[in-house]
């Protein structure tokens, strides 16, 4: 890893006991042995933002860390954290993208929509004549992908945090177009079948006040060895094309069971399909962790984490 990455973005941050405002005080006394403990590299728009506190949020998986990985958190003044990711600088791809949905940050309270970008609107100088896809300004130029990398490679630039998931403001929506929030996806996968079915289920069924107080969402494509292919774009650089895509969902509601939490995951092969029935793709969080090697929802107290990650109840998710 080049010196510039360490000198520009290095933070030596030691984490103490993890907590979350949704967890009752008596639950916080339970040991949490796998919570995030150290972040080596990270960046946000506002340098005064406390990355230690952000890494304690329930949607943040266990950070892999190391000199090649960046903990990137995109924030906006009105709402705070928009979304976060762990970005692999060697593979030029995110390991996961994580975000929340709750009453004030919901697509149901739209004041912006993607169609406006084609009407002369821009973000950070990009757009004007179309969607404002752009390189991530928080990632050093030598480690980020550029527009030319994605040109003429026969793949869609598939959002992880969707444009339709952040309609509450122009800035929140604009940040979803950072290329770090994309994975190459075939058009049939990105624009139809099970991936679109699940994205619509998230927005129309799960992102409702009657269903959740807060919904914690992690989405990604596989970038571990043996779980991807590559494609060469116009620039000549190779981009990772995941073999599988996944979603991990944690719902906080008013239920008294499992501390008020329930969880589910979805695992999909990256190929064209016309499926609109989600149940065959549903698995437990424990199963998803085995498939990806990622420790999801590590910031839950261990007793609650063990319950919600091993129990997958399809009926609780309308399946």
ZAMARGU-4260 file (C-alpha; in steps of 0.2 Angstrom, whole numbers, plus 5000, padded with zeros to 4 digits):
<rodrens>
0) 5000/5000/5000 | 5007/5017/4995 | 5012/5029/5008 | 4999/5042/5002 | 4985/5031/5008
5) 4992/5030/5026 | 4997/5048/5028 | 4981/5056/5020 | 4968/5044/5028 | 4976/5036/5043
10) 4967/5036/5060 | 4972/5027/5075 | 4956/5025/5084 | 4953/5013/5099 | 4935/5008/5101
15) 4928/5005/5119 | 4912/4996/5123 | 4899/4996/5109 | 4882/5003/5111 | 4867/5009/5102
20) 4853/5020/5107 | 4840/5007/5102 | 4848/4994/5115 | 4841/4995/5132 | 4853/4999/5146
25) 4852/4981/5154 | 4856/4974/5137 | 4872/4984/5135 | 4879/4975/5151 | 4880/4959/5140
30) 4898/4956/5134 | 4901/4960/5116 | 4916/4950/5111 | 4915/4953/5092 | 4911/4971/5091
35) 4922/4983/5081 | 4938/4987/5090 | 4950/4996/5079 | 4949/5006/5063 | 4965/5010/5054
40) 4960/5020/5039 | 4944/5030/5036 | 4937/5046/5029 | 4921/5057/5030 | 4916/5073/5022
45) 4918/5082/5039 | 4934/5078/5046 | 4927/5082/5064 | 4915/5067/5062 | 4919/5054/5075
50) 4922/5038/5066 | 4923/5028/5082 | 4905/5032/5085 | 4900/5028/5067 | 4908/5011/5068
55) 4897/5007/5083 | 4881/5008/5073 | 4871/4992/5071 | 4872/4992/5052 | 4891/4992/5052
60) 4898/4974/5050 | 4914/4969/5058 | 4928/4979/5049 | 4941/4969/5041 | 4953/4983/5043
65) 4971/4983/5037 | 4981/4995/5027 | 4972/4991/5011 | 4954/4994/5017 | 4946/5011/5020
70) 4930/5014/5031 | 4921/5027/5021 | 4906/5036/5028 | 4896/5048/5018 | 4887/5061/5028
75) 4876/5076/5025 | 4873/5091/5037 | 4854/5089/5038 | 4854/5070/5042 | 4871/5065/5048
80) 4877/5048/5041 | 4870/5044/5024 | 4878/5027/5021 | 4895/5019/5025 | 4906/5005/5016
85) 4922/4996/5018 | 4932/4999/5002 | 4946/4987/4996 | 4959/4998/4988 | 4968/4983/4981
90) 4952/4977/4972 | 4945/4994/4968 | 4928/4988/4976 | 4917/4989/4991 | 4915/4974/5002
95) 4898/4980/5008 | 4887/4996/5009 | 4877/4999/5025 | 4863/5011/5029 | 4848/5014/5039
100) 4830/5018/5036 | 4819/5027/5049 | 4805/5040/5049 | 4814/5055/5044 | 4826/5047/5032
105) 4814/5037/5022 | 4810/5036/5004 | 4792/5038/5008 | 4795/5057/5012 | 4802/5061/4995
110) 4807/5078/4991 | 4819/5073/4977 | 4819/5061/4963 | 4831/5054/4950 | 4822/5061/4935
115) 4827/5078/4940 | 4845/5074/4936 | 4841/5073/4917 | 4834/5091/4918 | 4850/5100/4920
120) 4853/5097/4938 | 4871/5093/4943 | 4880/5086/4959 | 4898/5091/4962 | 4899/5097/4944
125) 4894/5080/4937 | 4877/5077/4928 | 4868/5090/4919 | 4863/5079/4904 | 4860/5063/4914
130) 4863/5054/4930 | 4877/5061/4940 | 4888/5046/4941 | 4905/5051/4948 | 4921/5045/4957
135) 4920/5045/4976 | 4929/5061/4982 | 4934/5052/4999 | 4944/5039/4990 | 4962/5044/4984
140) 4963/5045/4965 | 4975/5030/4964 | 4963/5019/4972 | 4946/5024/4966 | 4937/5019/4950
145) 4933/5033/4937 | 4920/5035/4924 | 4931/5028/4910 | 4933/5012/4920 | 4915/5008/4918
150) 4913/5014/4900 | 4910/5001/4887 | 4911/4986/4898 | 4894/4979/4894 | 4888/4980/4912
155) 4876/4992/4922 | 4883/5002/4936 | 4873/4994/4949 | 4869/5004/4965 | 4870/4996/4982
160) 4862/5010/4991 | 4849/5014/4977 | 4845/5031/4971 | 4827/5027/4975 | 4832/5024/4993
165) 4838/5042/4996 | 4825/5053/4990 | 4824/5065/5005 | 4836/5077/4998 | 4847/5082/4983
170) 4863/5079/4992 | 4858/5062/4999 | 4852/5056/4982 | 4868/5063/4974 | 4880/5053/4985
175) 4871/5037/4979 | 4879/5040/4962 | 4897/5038/4968 | 4906/5024/4959 | 4911/5016/4975
180) 4893/5012/4978 | 4892/5002/4962 | 4896/4985/4957 | 4895/4979/4938 | 4879/4970/4936
185) 4872/4963/4920 | 4856/4972/4914 | 4844/4957/4916 | 4850/4956/4934 | 4850/4974/4938
190) 4834/4979/4930 | 4823/4964/4934 | 4820/4948/4942 | 4825/4944/4960 | 4836/4959/4963
195) 4823/4972/4958 | 4810/4962/4967 | 4819/4963/4983 | 4824/4981/4981 | 4805/4985/4979
200) 4800/4974/4994 | 4813/4984/5004 | 4805/5001/4999 | 4787/4997/4999 | 4785/4984/5012
205) 4799/4984/5025 | 4802/5003/5025 | 4785/5007/5033 | 4782/5014/5050 | 4770/5000/5054
210) 4784/4987/5050 | 4800/4995/5058 | 4806/5008/5070 | 4823/5007/5061 | 4829/4996/5048
215) 4847/4992/5046 | 4852/4986/5029 | 4869/4979/5022 | 4870/4976/5003 | 4885/4970/4993
220) 4893/4959/4980 | 4906/4946/4983 | 4924/4951/4981 | 4933/4937/4991 | 4945/4926/4981
225) 4935/4914/4970 | 4919/4923/4971 | 4921/4935/4957 | 4927/4937/4939 | 4934/4953/4930
230) 4930/4964/4916 | 4940/4977/4907 | 4933/4994/4903 | 4937/5008/4891 | 4952/5013/4903
235) 4960/4996/4902 | 4959/4993/4920 | 4950/4978/4926 | 4935/4979/4938 | 4928/4965/4949
240) 4911/4957/4944 | 4904/4948/4959 | 4897/4931/4956 | 4884/4933/4970 | 4875/4948/4978
245) 4867/4948/4995 | 4857/4958/5007 | 4857/4957/5026 | 4842/4965/5035 | 4840/4969/5054
250) 4823/4976/5060 | 4821/4985/5076 | 4802/4986/5081 | 4791/4986/5097 | 4791/4967/5099
255) 4797/4961/5116 | 4805/4945/5108 | 4824/4944/5104 | 4826/4961/5112 | 4814/4969/5099
260) 4825/4963/5084 | 4823/4951/5069 | 4834/4948/5055 | 4835/4940/5038 | 4847/4938/5023
265) 4845/4935/5004 | 4858/4927/4993 | 4857/4928/4974 | 4868/4921/4960 | 4873/4935/4948
270) 4864/4930/4933 | 4848/4934/4923 | 4832/4927/4931 | 4814/4932/4931 | 4810/4927/4948
275) 4798/4937/4958 | 4796/4925/4973 | 4809/4930/4987 | 4807/4915/4999 | 4819/4903/4989
280) 4833/4916/4991 | 4830/4919/5010 | 4843/4912/5022 | 4849/4916/5040 | 4862/4929/5044
285) 4873/4915/5051 | 4872/4906/5034 | 4876/4922/5025 | 4891/4925/5036 | 4898/4907/5031
290) 4896/4912/5013 | 4904/4929/5013 | 4916/4928/5028 | 4908/4944/5034 | 4903/4946/5052
295) 4886/4956/5051 | 4878/4965/5065 | 4893/4963/5077 | 4888/4978/5087 | 4873/4969/5094
300) 4875/4962/5112 | 4881/4945/5110 | 4865/4936/5117 | 4854/4946/5105 | 4865/4944/5090
305) 4866/4925/5093 | 4847/4924/5093 | 4843/4935/5078 | 4857/4929/5067 | 4852/4910/5069
310) 4833/4912/5068 | 4826/4916/5051 | 4807/4917/5052 | 4800/4920/5034 | 4783/4924/5040
315) 4790/4938/5050 | 4795/4946/5034 | 4780/4943/5024 | 4787/4928/5015
</rodrens>
